[in-house]
């Protein structure tokens, strides 16, 4: 806790808003057009306490604060806000670990931003919903496990970064274990096999794991099925941060465009309506954050409905900005074009809109 307190002291000299203004905003075009990963900005956001709200004290109060900080980043750059979510998710796993060893070893560094990392749960979340098979396989050995497999996409990772992974234990079809891995070390290699139309600055790689040793001290849970039920609400709720950021950023851009606002006065969705819809979601977020470790499926479905509403809002807000800017927004390098591409990612990241609708259709 001392390390976390030290980070809190550093945050008194920085705010998320000041980091966004001074460090992030000048990099936005480079992040989007060159795929630049803003590692120093991420560390500054850690200094501003962006990654610690939900793991330091009462998470029912901290989760809304973490979402708000992420939304502030997302109003300027969704790619970086997504990296903030990856960092927040990793901190959330560590804070809720069944095993105290990884929590004691890694949480302070992740929450302060000194240790960066990603989530690694896209494949397992889909697997637990029956969408695809578990990608990693493990064998029990003395002192831990030997793990092999490939994760198609893990974000916010470079060499030396941490991420979480879930693997199926050989000899048991039902047993899943969740553990912490370190990228670029111990037979855990990174490969960039795909390029995206947005989010290229999120340090997204395929992870190739070849007989990597995972020590018992790095195991988050020996029963990942149960563990995921406990952390999934926080995992999805935190995503509201980059979705709301997308909507609010579009509204800000529209409001600053006085010429477009005058000519687009009769468009069906303006910045005031976007902000009103965004603000209306805040009480829902706060209510759903009150019992973030609750495993009740009905409660989780409410979280998915909220996540769906945030996705639709992000898409509609980005579309509204494009319609207001017109041809000016359709130029290479134009902010509305970037926001439109980024907002589509909000709807595609796990759990995607189609994943959510499939889950809701089961009821």
C-alpha positions as CSV (number, residue, x, y, z in Angstrom):
1,X,0.0,0.0,0.0
2,X,3.0,2.3,0.6
3,X,3.8,2.3,-3.1
4,X,0.2,3.1,-4.0
5,X,0.3,6.0,-1.6
6,X,3.4,7.3,-3.1
7,X,1.7,7.3,-6.5
8,X,-1.2,9.2,-5.0
9,X,1.2,11.8,-3.8
10,X,2.7,12.2,-7.3
11,X,-0.9,12.6,-8.7
12,X,-1.3,15.8,-6.7
13,X,1.0,17.6,-9.1
14,X,-0.7,16.2,-12.2
15,X,-4.2,15.7,-13.5
16,X,-5.6,13.6,-16.3
17,X,-6.7,16.7,-18.0
18,X,-3.3,18.3,-17.9
19,X,-1.6,15.1,-19.2
20,X,-4.1,15.0,-22.0
21,X,-3.5,18.6,-22.9
22,X,0.3,18.7,-22.7
23,X,1.3,15.1,-23.6
24,X,-1.5,13.4,-25.5
25,X,-3.1,16.0,-27.7
26,X,0.1,16.9,-29.6
27,X,0.6,13.2,-30.5
28,X,-2.9,12.3,-31.7
29,X,-2.2,12.5,-35.5
30,X,1.1,10.5,-35.0
31,X,-0.8,7.9,-33.0
32,X,-3.4,7.5,-35.7
33,X,-1.3,7.9,-38.8
34,X,2.0,6.3,-37.8
35,X,0.8,3.8,-35.2
36,X,2.9,5.5,-32.5
37,X,2.4,3.9,-29.0
38,X,2.4,6.8,-26.4
39,X,4.3,4.9,-23.6
40,X,5.5,8.1,-21.9
41,X,1.9,9.5,-21.9
42,X,0.7,6.3,-20.4
43,X,3.2,6.6,-17.6
44,X,2.2,10.2,-17.0
45,X,-1.4,9.1,-16.8
46,X,-0.3,6.7,-14.1
47,X,1.4,9.6,-12.3
48,X,-2.0,11.3,-12.5
49,X,-3.7,8.3,-10.7
50,X,-5.7,7.3,-13.8
51,X,-5.1,3.5,-13.2
52,X,-5.6,3.3,-9.5
53,X,-9.1,4.6,-8.7
54,X,-10.8,1.2,-8.8
55,X,-8.1,-0.8,-6.9
56,X,-7.3,1.6,-4.1
57,X,-10.2,1.7,-1.6
58,X,-13.8,1.0,-2.4
59,X,-14.2,-0.2,-6.0
60,X,-17.9,0.8,-5.9
61,X,-16.6,4.4,-5.7
62,X,-13.4,3.9,-7.7
63,X,-14.9,2.3,-10.8
64,X,-16.9,5.4,-11.8
65,X,-13.8,7.5,-11.2
66,X,-11.7,5.2,-13.4
67,X,-14.4,5.4,-16.1
68,X,-14.5,9.2,-15.9
69,X,-10.7,9.4,-16.2
70,X,-10.7,7.1,-19.2
71,X,-13.5,9.1,-20.8
72,X,-11.4,12.3,-20.5
73,X,-8.6,10.6,-22.4
74,X,-11.0,9.2,-24.9
75,X,-12.5,12.6,-25.7
76,X,-9.1,13.3,-27.3
77,X,-7.9,9.9,-28.5
78,X,-9.8,6.6,-28.3
79,X,-6.7,4.6,-29.1
80,X,-5.0,5.8,-25.9
81,X,-8.2,5.5,-23.9
82,X,-8.3,1.8,-25.0
83,X,-4.8,1.4,-23.7
84,X,-6.0,3.0,-20.4
85,X,-8.7,0.3,-20.3
86,X,-6.2,-2.4,-20.9
87,X,-4.1,-1.1,-18.0
88,X,-7.2,-0.7,-15.8
89,X,-8.4,-4.3,-16.6
90,X,-5.0,-5.8,-15.7
91,X,-5.0,-3.9,-12.4
92,X,-8.6,-5.2,-11.8
93,X,-7.5,-8.8,-12.2
94,X,-4.6,-8.3,-9.9
95,X,-6.6,-6.6,-7.2
96,X,-9.1,-9.5,-7.3
97,X,-6.6,-12.3,-7.5
98,X,-7.3,-15.5,-5.6
99,X,-3.6,-15.8,-5.0
100,X,-2.0,-12.9,-3.0
101,X,1.5,-13.5,-4.7
102,X,0.8,-11.7,-8.0
103,X,-1.2,-9.0,-6.3
104,X,1.7,-8.3,-4.0
105,X,4.3,-8.5,-6.7
106,X,2.7,-6.5,-9.5
107,X,-0.3,-4.4,-8.5
108,X,1.5,-1.4,-7.2
109,X,3.5,-1.1,-10.4
110,X,0.5,-1.6,-12.7
111,X,-1.7,0.9,-10.7
112,X,1.0,3.5,-10.8
113,X,1.8,3.1,-14.5
114,X,5.4,2.1,-13.8
115,X,4.6,-1.4,-15.1
116,X,2.5,-1.3,-18.3
117,X,0.4,-4.2,-19.5
118,X,-2.7,-5.6,-21.2
119,X,-5.6,-7.8,-20.5
120,X,-5.3,-11.0,-22.7
121,X,-8.9,-12.0,-22.1
122,X,-10.5,-11.5,-25.5
123,X,-10.2,-15.2,-26.5
124,X,-11.2,-16.5,-23.1
125,X,-14.3,-14.3,-22.9
126,X,-15.4,-15.5,-26.3
127,X,-14.5,-19.1,-25.3
128,X,-16.6,-19.0,-22.2
129,X,-19.5,-17.8,-24.3
130,X,-19.0,-20.7,-26.7
131,X,-17.8,-18.5,-29.6
132,X,-14.4,-20.0,-30.0
133,X,-12.1,-22.5,-28.3
134,X,-9.6,-21.7,-25.6
135,X,-6.4,-20.8,-27.4
136,X,-3.8,-21.7,-24.7
137,X,-3.1,-25.1,-23.3
138,X,-1.1,-25.9,-20.1
139,X,0.5,-28.9,-18.5
140,X,1.0,-29.2,-14.8
141,X,4.8,-29.4,-13.8
142,X,6.8,-29.0,-10.7
143,X,6.2,-25.5,-9.3
144,X,3.8,-24.3,-12.0
145,X,2.7,-25.0,-15.5
146,X,4.1,-25.2,-19.1
147,X,1.9,-23.3,-21.4
148,X,1.7,-23.1,-25.2
149,X,-0.6,-21.5,-27.8
150,X,-1.3,-18.3,-29.7
151,X,-3.5,-15.3,-28.7
152,X,-4.4,-13.4,-31.9
153,X,-4.6,-9.9,-30.5
154,X,-3.4,-8.5,-27.1
155,X,-3.2,-4.8,-26.7
156,X,-1.1,-2.4,-24.7
157,X,1.9,-4.8,-24.7
158,X,5.4,-4.3,-25.7
159,X,8.5,-6.3,-24.6
160,X,8.5,-6.3,-20.8
161,X,4.8,-5.6,-20.4
162,X,2.5,-7.9,-18.5
163,X,-0.7,-9.5,-19.6
164,X,-3.1,-12.0,-18.3
165,X,-4.0,-15.3,-20.0
166,X,-6.3,-18.2,-19.4
167,X,-5.2,-21.8,-20.4
168,X,-6.9,-25.2,-20.3
169,X,-5.1,-27.7,-18.2
170,X,-4.2,-30.9,-20.1
171,X,-6.1,-33.9,-18.9
172,X,-9.1,-31.9,-17.7
173,X,-11.5,-30.5,-20.3
174,X,-13.2,-28.3,-17.8
175,X,-10.3,-26.9,-15.8
176,X,-9.1,-23.4,-16.7
177,X,-6.3,-21.5,-15.0
178,X,-5.6,-17.7,-15.2
179,X,-2.1,-16.4,-14.8
180,X,0.2,-13.4,-15.5
181,X,2.6,-13.6,-18.4
182,X,5.5,-11.2,-19.3
183,X,5.7,-10.3,-23.0
184,X,9.0,-10.8,-24.8
185,X,10.5,-13.1,-22.2
186,X,10.4,-16.8,-21.2
187,X,9.2,-18.1,-24.6
188,X,6.5,-15.5,-24.9
189,X,7.0,-13.8,-28.3
190,X,5.2,-10.9,-30.0
191,X,4.4,-10.7,-33.7
192,X,2.6,-7.9,-35.6
193,X,0.7,-9.9,-38.2
194,X,-2.2,-7.5,-38.9
195,X,-2.8,-3.8,-39.4
196,X,-6.0,-2.1,-38.6
197,X,-7.9,1.0,-39.9
198,X,-7.6,2.6,-36.4
199,X,-6.1,1.8,-33.0
200,X,-2.7,1.1,-34.6
201,X,-1.1,3.1,-31.8
202,X,-2.5,0.7,-29.1
203,X,0.6,-1.7,-29.2
204,X,-1.6,-4.6,-30.4
205,X,0.3,-7.9,-31.2
206,X,-0.3,-11.6,-31.7
207,X,1.3,-13.4,-28.7
208,X,3.1,-16.7,-29.5
209,X,3.6,-18.8,-26.4
210,X,5.9,-21.9,-26.8
211,X,6.3,-24.1,-23.7
212,X,6.5,-21.1,-21.4
213,X,6.9,-21.8,-17.7
214,X,4.3,-20.1,-15.5
215,X,5.2,-20.3,-11.8
216,X,2.6,-20.9,-9.2
217,X,3.4,-17.4,-7.9
218,X,2.1,-15.9,-11.1
219,X,-1.3,-17.8,-11.1
220,X,-4.2,-15.5,-10.5
221,X,-6.7,-18.3,-10.1
222,X,-6.7,-22.0,-10.3
223,X,-10.4,-21.8,-11.1
224,X,-10.6,-19.3,-13.9
225,X,-14.3,-20.0,-14.7
226,X,-15.3,-18.8,-11.3
227,X,-12.8,-16.0,-11.2
228,X,-14.0,-14.6,-14.5
229,X,-17.6,-14.5,-13.2
230,X,-16.3,-12.3,-10.3
231,X,-14.2,-9.9,-12.5
232,X,-16.4,-9.7,-15.6
233,X,-18.7,-6.9,-14.4
234,X,-15.7,-4.6,-13.8
235,X,-14.1,-5.7,-17.0
236,X,-17.1,-4.6,-19.1
237,X,-18.1,-1.6,-17.0
238,X,-14.7,0.0,-17.4
239,X,-15.2,-0.1,-21.2
240,X,-17.8,2.6,-20.8
241,X,-14.9,5.0,-20.4
242,X,-13.6,4.8,-23.9
243,X,-17.1,4.6,-25.3
244,X,-18.3,7.7,-23.5
245,X,-15.0,9.4,-24.4
246,X,-15.8,8.7,-28.1
247,X,-19.2,10.3,-27.8
248,X,-18.1,13.4,-25.8
249,X,-15.1,14.0,-28.1
250,X,-17.4,14.0,-31.1
251,X,-19.7,16.5,-29.3
252,X,-16.8,18.7,-28.5
253,X,-15.6,18.7,-32.1
254,X,-19.1,19.6,-33.3
255,X,-19.6,22.4,-30.8
256,X,-16.2,23.9,-31.8
257,X,-17.2,23.9,-35.5
258,X,-19.4,27.0,-35.6
259,X,-19.8,27.0,-39.3
260,X,-20.9,23.4,-39.4
261,X,-23.2,23.9,-36.5
262,X,-25.0,26.7,-38.3
263,X,-25.3,24.8,-41.6
264,X,-26.2,21.6,-39.8
265,X,-28.8,23.0,-37.5
266,X,-31.5,20.6,-38.9
267,X,-29.4,17.4,-38.5
268,X,-31.2,14.9,-36.2
269,X,-28.4,14.6,-33.6
270,X,-26.4,17.6,-32.3
271,X,-23.8,18.0,-29.5
272,X,-26.3,18.9,-26.8
273,X,-28.3,15.8,-27.4
274,X,-25.1,13.7,-27.4
275,X,-24.0,15.1,-24.1
276,X,-27.5,14.6,-22.7
277,X,-27.5,11.0,-23.6
278,X,-24.0,10.6,-22.2
279,X,-24.9,12.2,-18.9
280,X,-28.1,10.1,-18.7
281,X,-25.9,6.9,-18.6
282,X,-23.9,8.1,-15.6
283,X,-26.5,7.1,-12.9
284,X,-26.8,3.6,-14.5
285,X,-23.0,3.2,-14.4
286,X,-22.9,4.3,-10.8
287,X,-25.7,1.9,-9.8
288,X,-24.1,-1.1,-11.6
289,X,-20.7,-0.3,-9.9
290,X,-22.1,-0.8,-6.5
291,X,-21.5,-4.5,-6.3
292,X,-18.8,-5.0,-9.0
293,X,-17.8,-8.6,-7.9
294,X,-21.4,-9.8,-8.0
295,X,-21.7,-13.0,-10.1
296,X,-25.5,-12.9,-10.7
297,X,-26.1,-13.4,-14.4
298,X,-29.1,-11.1,-14.4
299,X,-26.9,-8.3,-13.1
300,X,-24.3,-9.0,-15.7
301,X,-26.9,-8.8,-18.5
302,X,-27.7,-5.3,-17.2
303,X,-24.0,-4.4,-17.6
304,X,-24.1,-5.8,-21.2
305,X,-27.2,-3.7,-21.9
306,X,-25.3,-0.6,-20.7
307,X,-22.3,-1.5,-22.8
308,X,-24.6,-1.8,-25.8
309,X,-26.1,1.6,-25.2
310,X,-22.6,3.1,-24.9
311,X,-21.6,1.5,-28.2
312,X,-24.7,2.8,-30.1
313,X,-24.1,6.3,-28.6
314,X,-20.4,6.3,-29.7
315,X,-21.4,5.2,-33.3
316,X,-24.2,7.7,-33.6
317,X,-22.1,10.6,-32.2
318,X,-19.2,9.9,-34.6
319,X,-21.7,9.7,-37.5
320,X,-23.3,12.9,-36.4
321,X,-19.9,14.7,-36.4
322,X,-19.1,13.4,-39.9
323,X,-22.5,14.6,-41.2
324,X,-22.0,18.1,-39.6
325,X,-18.5,18.5,-41.0
326,X,-19.5,17.1,-44.4
327,X,-16.7,17.0,-47.0
328,X,-14.3,18.7,-44.6
329,X,-14.6,15.6,-42.4
330,X,-13.9,13.3,-45.3
331,X,-10.4,14.6,-46.0
332,X,-7.3,12.6,-45.1
333,X,-6.3,13.5,-41.6
334,X,-9.6,15.1,-40.7
335,X,-10.7,14.6,-37.0
336,X,-14.3,13.4,-37.8
337,X,-12.9,10.6,-40.1
338,X,-10.6,9.5,-37.3
339,X,-13.4,9.6,-34.8
340,X,-15.6,7.5,-37.1
341,X,-13.0,4.8,-37.4
342,X,-12.3,4.8,-33.7
343,X,-16.0,4.6,-32.7
344,X,-16.4,1.6,-34.9
345,X,-13.8,-0.1,-32.7
346,X,-15.9,0.6,-29.6
347,X,-18.6,-1.6,-31.1
348,X,-16.1,-4.3,-32.2
349,X,-13.9,-4.9,-29.1
350,X,-14.8,-7.9,-26.9
351,X,-17.6,-8.0,-25.9
352,X,-18.6,-6.8,-29.3
353,X,-22.1,-5.6,-30.2
354,X,-22.9,-8.9,-32.0
355,X,-21.5,-10.9,-28.9
356,X,-23.7,-8.8,-26.6
357,X,-26.8,-9.3,-28.7
358,X,-26.1,-13.0,-28.8
359,X,-25.9,-13.2,-25.0
360,X,-29.0,-11.2,-24.6
361,X,-30.9,-13.4,-27.1
362,X,-30.3,-16.4,-24.8
363,X,-32.7,-15.0,-22.2
